[in-house]
Amino acid sequence: MNQPVIPDVALVDNTEQRTPLVLVLDCSGSMAGAPMDQLNAGLKLLEEELKADAIAAKRVRLLLVEFGGNDGVSVVGDWQDAMDFTAPVLEANGTTPTGQAVELALDKIEEQKLQFKSAGVAYTRPWLFLMSDGNPTDAWQQAADRCRQAEGANKVAVFPLAVGAGADAATMGEFSSKGVAAVKQLDGLKFRELFLWLSASMKVVSQARPGGQAQLPSADTWSAAPT
């Protein structure tokens, strides 16, 4: 028996179309120090940039999934419109349960789509932004299969990002229907440039019609050739 969809007050108060963005972020121990400091600064920058754009503030809807600890994953807060979003301060520790994190993110995307439909709110294709600096430490292949199928069916757009030399582009590519060609490699610790690009992309996509195409800005400011 299906559970009833509980109305989301934000979707009642604000009926603008939405662009869902799930940030699936590696918070394993290897991210400690400068990488995590830069990531947290980048999240704060994303918050500021989206709030400063009148359309994106109302239309971009964010959710953070962090993975690390003892093969643990968690949702940081709940879905929030950009105008209500406050960047959390994440901490690095533990392992890299990428598969669990992606499964949770895909579940949350489908739940959010039901909320949109229940509220009569239009939406563009959700983004799943997967960032990791190492190989998965859990059984991730089933999650990768599900992720590829979802992207192939236009249910989600997947953006895998490899950070540092410990992330394997081939493995990251397994989470996208485009394979390794979809993987971007962060150039050093250019998290600021990355999140400026992400916020600019969200501004563009949030103004596109559902089902329409959007011309994203170049990633050349922050990406390097995958290793």
MARDREN-770006 format. One line per 3 residues: number of its first residue (from 1); for each residue x, z, y of C-alpha. Coordinates in Angstrom, 1 decimal, always signed. Example, Ala and Ser with C-alpha at 12.3 -4.5 7.8 and 13.67 -1.06 7.14 Angstrom:
BEGIN
1) +12.3 +7.8 -4.5 ~ +13.7 +7.1 -1.1
This chain:
BEGIN
1) +0.0 +0.0 +0.0 ~ +1.4 -1.0 +3.4 ~ +2.0 +1.7 +5.9
4) +0.2 +1.3 +9.2 ~ +2.3 +0.1 +12.1 ~ +2.6 +2.9 +14.7
7) +2.4 +1.4 +18.2 ~ +5.6 +1.5 +20.2 ~ +4.7 +2.7 +23.7
10) +7.5 +0.5 +25.3 ~ +5.8 -2.6 +23.8 ~ +2.5 -1.6 +25.2
13) +3.9 -0.9 +28.7 ~ +6.2 -3.9 +28.8 ~ +4.7 -7.1 +27.2
16) +7.7 -9.3 +28.1 ~ +9.1 -11.3 +25.2 ~ +12.0 -9.6 +23.5
19) +15.5 -10.5 +22.3 ~ +16.5 -8.0 +19.6 ~ +20.2 -7.2 +19.3
22) +21.5 -5.0 +16.4 ~ +25.1 -3.8 +16.8 ~ +26.5 -3.0 +13.4
25) +29.7 -1.1 +14.3 ~ +32.6 +0.0 +12.1 ~ +33.4 +3.6 +12.9
28) +35.8 +4.2 +10.0 ~ +39.0 +6.2 +10.4 ~ +41.2 +3.1 +11.1
31) +39.3 +2.6 +14.4 ~ +40.5 +5.9 +15.7 ~ +42.4 +6.0 +19.0
34) +42.6 +3.1 +21.4 ~ +40.2 +0.8 +19.4 ~ +37.4 +3.4 +19.5
37) +38.1 +4.3 +23.1 ~ +37.8 +0.6 +24.1 ~ +34.7 +0.1 +21.9
40) +33.0 +3.0 +23.7 ~ +34.0 +1.6 +27.1 ~ +32.6 -1.8 +26.0
43) +29.3 -0.3 +25.0 ~ +29.0 +1.4 +28.4 ~ +29.8 -1.9 +30.1
46) +27.1 -3.6 +28.0 ~ +24.6 -1.0 +29.2 ~ +25.5 -1.5 +32.8
49) +25.5 -5.3 +32.7 ~ +22.1 -5.6 +31.0 ~ +20.5 -3.0 +33.3
52) +21.8 -5.0 +36.3 ~ +20.0 -8.1 +35.2 ~ +16.2 -7.9 +36.0
55) +15.1 -10.1 +33.1 ~ +17.6 -8.9 +30.5 ~ +16.8 -5.3 +31.3
58) +13.2 -5.8 +30.3 ~ +13.7 -8.3 +27.4 ~ +16.8 -7.3 +25.5
61) +16.1 -4.7 +22.9 ~ +19.0 -2.9 +21.3 ~ +19.7 -0.9 +18.2
64) +23.0 +0.6 +17.0 ~ +24.0 +1.0 +13.4 ~ +27.3 +2.8 +12.8
67) +29.1 +3.0 +9.5 ~ +32.0 +5.3 +8.4 ~ +32.3 +8.9 +7.3
70) +32.0 +9.4 +3.5 ~ +30.5 +5.9 +2.9 ~ +27.7 +6.8 +5.3
73) +25.6 +4.8 +7.7 ~ +23.2 +5.9 +10.4 ~ +21.0 +4.5 +13.1
76) +22.2 +5.7 +16.5 ~ +18.9 +6.5 +18.3 ~ +16.0 +4.0 +18.0
79) +15.2 +0.5 +19.3 ~ +15.3 +0.6 +23.1 ~ +14.8 -1.9 +25.8
82) +18.0 -2.4 +27.8 ~ +16.6 -0.7 +30.8 ~ +16.2 +2.5 +28.7
85) +19.4 +2.2 +26.8 ~ +22.2 +4.7 +27.2 ~ +25.5 +3.8 +25.4
88) +26.5 +6.5 +22.9 ~ +30.0 +7.9 +22.4 ~ +31.0 +7.0 +18.9
91) +33.7 +8.7 +16.8 ~ +35.9 +7.2 +14.2 ~ +36.4 +8.7 +10.7
94) +36.0 +7.9 +7.0 ~ +35.5 +4.7 +5.0 ~ +33.9 +1.3 +5.6
97) +30.5 +0.9 +3.9 ~ +29.7 -2.5 +5.4 ~ +27.1 -3.4 +2.8
100) +24.9 -0.4 +3.4 ~ +25.1 -0.9 +7.1 ~ +24.0 -4.5 +6.9
103) +21.1 -3.7 +4.6 ~ +19.9 -1.0 +7.0 ~ +20.2 -3.4 +10.0
106) +18.2 -6.1 +8.2 ~ +15.5 -3.6 +7.3 ~ +15.3 -2.4 +10.9
109) +15.0 -6.0 +12.2 ~ +12.1 -6.7 +9.9 ~ +10.4 -3.4 +10.9
112) +10.8 -4.4 +14.6 ~ +9.3 -7.8 +14.0 ~ +6.2 -6.1 +12.6
115) +6.1 -3.9 +15.7 ~ +6.3 -7.1 +17.9 ~ +3.5 -8.8 +15.9
118) +1.3 -5.7 +16.1 ~ +1.7 -5.5 +19.8 ~ +1.3 -9.2 +20.4
121) +4.8 -9.5 +21.9 ~ +6.8 -12.8 +21.5 ~ +10.4 -12.6 +20.5
124) +13.5 -14.8 +20.1 ~ +15.6 -14.8 +16.9 ~ +17.3 -11.4 +16.5
127) +21.0 -11.1 +16.7 ~ +23.0 -9.1 +14.1 ~ +26.4 -8.4 +15.6
130) +28.7 -7.2 +12.8 ~ +32.1 -5.7 +13.8 ~ +34.7 -4.4 +11.4
133) +38.4 -3.8 +11.3 ~ +38.7 -3.5 +7.5 ~ +37.3 -4.6 +4.1
136) +34.1 -3.0 +2.8 ~ +34.5 +0.1 +0.7 ~ +31.1 -0.2 -0.9
139) +29.2 -2.8 -3.1 ~ +28.6 -5.3 -0.3 ~ +27.9 -8.6 -2.1
142) +24.2 -8.1 -2.4 ~ +23.9 -7.3 +1.3 ~ +25.9 -10.3 +2.1
145) +23.6 -12.5 +0.0 ~ +20.6 -11.1 +1.8 ~ +22.2 -11.6 +5.2
148) +23.1 -15.3 +4.4 ~ +19.6 -16.0 +3.2 ~ +18.0 -14.4 +6.3
151) +20.2 -16.4 +8.6 ~ +19.5 -19.6 +6.6 ~ +15.8 -19.0 +7.0
154) +16.3 -18.5 +10.8 ~ +15.2 -14.9 +10.5 ~ +18.4 -13.6 +12.2
157) +21.6 -15.0 +13.9 ~ +24.7 -13.3 +12.5 ~ +27.9 -12.9 +14.5
160) +30.7 -11.4 +12.4 ~ +33.7 -10.1 +14.4 ~ +37.0 -9.2 +12.9
163) +39.1 -6.5 +14.7 ~ +42.8 -6.2 +14.0 ~ +44.9 -7.4 +11.1
166) +43.0 -5.3 +8.5 ~ +39.8 -7.3 +8.7 ~ +39.6 -10.2 +6.3
169) +37.9 -13.3 +7.8 ~ +36.9 -14.6 +4.4 ~ +35.0 -11.4 +3.5
172) +33.4 -11.2 +6.9 ~ +32.3 -14.8 +6.5 ~ +30.3 -13.9 +3.4
175) +27.7 -12.3 +5.7 ~ +26.9 -15.6 +7.5 ~ +25.3 -18.8 +6.2
178) +28.0 -20.6 +8.2 ~ +30.8 -18.9 +6.2 ~ +34.2 -18.2 +7.6
181) +33.5 -20.7 +10.5 ~ +31.2 -18.0 +12.0 ~ +33.8 -15.3 +12.1
184) +35.5 -14.5 +15.5 ~ +38.7 -12.6 +15.7 ~ +39.1 -10.2 +18.6
187) +42.3 -10.9 +20.5 ~ +44.1 -7.6 +20.6 ~ +41.8 -5.0 +22.1
190) +39.8 -7.2 +24.5 ~ +36.7 -5.2 +24.0 ~ +35.9 -5.4 +27.7
193) +35.9 -9.2 +27.7 ~ +34.0 -9.2 +24.4 ~ +31.1 -7.1 +25.8
196) +31.0 -9.1 +29.0 ~ +30.5 -12.1 +26.8 ~ +27.9 -10.4 +24.8
199) +25.9 -9.2 +27.8 ~ +26.2 -12.7 +29.4 ~ +24.9 -14.2 +26.1
202) +22.0 -11.8 +26.0 ~ +21.1 -12.8 +29.5 ~ +20.9 -16.4 +28.5
205) +19.1 -15.9 +25.3 ~ +16.5 -13.5 +26.8 ~ +15.4 -16.4 +29.1
208) +15.0 -18.9 +26.3 ~ +11.7 -19.7 +24.8 ~ +11.1 -18.3 +21.3
211) +12.4 -21.0 +18.9 ~ +14.3 -22.7 +21.7 ~ +18.0 -23.3 +22.0
214) +20.4 -21.5 +24.4 ~ +23.8 -22.5 +25.5 ~ +26.1 -19.5 +25.0
217) +29.1 -18.9 +27.2 ~ +32.6 -19.6 +25.8 ~ +34.2 -16.9 +23.6
220) +37.7 -18.0 +24.6 ~ +38.2 -15.0 +26.9 ~ +38.3 -12.6 +24.0
223) +38.7 -14.4 +20.7 ~ +41.8 -15.5 +18.8 ~ +42.2 -17.7 +15.7
226) +41.0 -15.7 +12.6 ~ +43.8 -14.4 +10.4
